[in-house]
Amino acid sequence: MAEPGDGQGGEPIAVEVAYARPDVQLVLPVQVPPGATVADALSSSRITERFPEIDLETAKVGIFGKLTRMDTVLKPRDRVEIYRPLIADPKEVRRQRAAEGKPTKKGGASSSEGS
């Protein structure tokens, strides 16, 4: 007999599909068969019906914040995330902020530390 979560047997596994815009965030619970891939979960979620701007052919996806591929096989309770393209390059924003003499918003050390 197959053990739960070992990828064998016919019991569906529960995963989530997540997408966020500045104005709305959505996490959809989805049941997929064992051995299902990220692409299978996205298709089952029908998320593109709610967010037609998502292009699954080019969108970057991940599982719990870690970039992954569409053919990655899912495990129970995985959260598939669809990432939007960046509007601004973070390196360029930091470079501009430094040129203007503005402090970073978080994670930046002040010049008085370590003295």
RALINUR-V991456 format. One line per field, one symbol per residue. phi: phi as a letter, one per 30 degrees, with the letter a starting at -180 (. if undefined). psi: psi as a letter, one per 30 degrees, with the letter a starting at -180 (. if undefined). burial: # if it has 9 or more other ideal C-beta (glycine too) atoms within 8 Angstrom, else .. Layout:
phi=???
psi=???
burial=???
//
This chain:
phi=.ddeicicicddccbbcbbbcecabbbcdbcbdeidcedddddddhddddbdddcddcddbabhicebcdcdddceidcdcccddddbdeddddddddddiddddaiddddddid
psi=kkkkgggllfklkklkkkkklffkkkjkkkkllkflleeeeeeefhffeeiffkjfffkklljhgkkllfgkkllkgkjkkkklkkekjeeeeeeeeeefgkllelfkklffkg.
burial=............#######......#.#.#.#.#.#######.##.##..#..#.#..#.###......#.#.#.#.######.........##..#..................
//
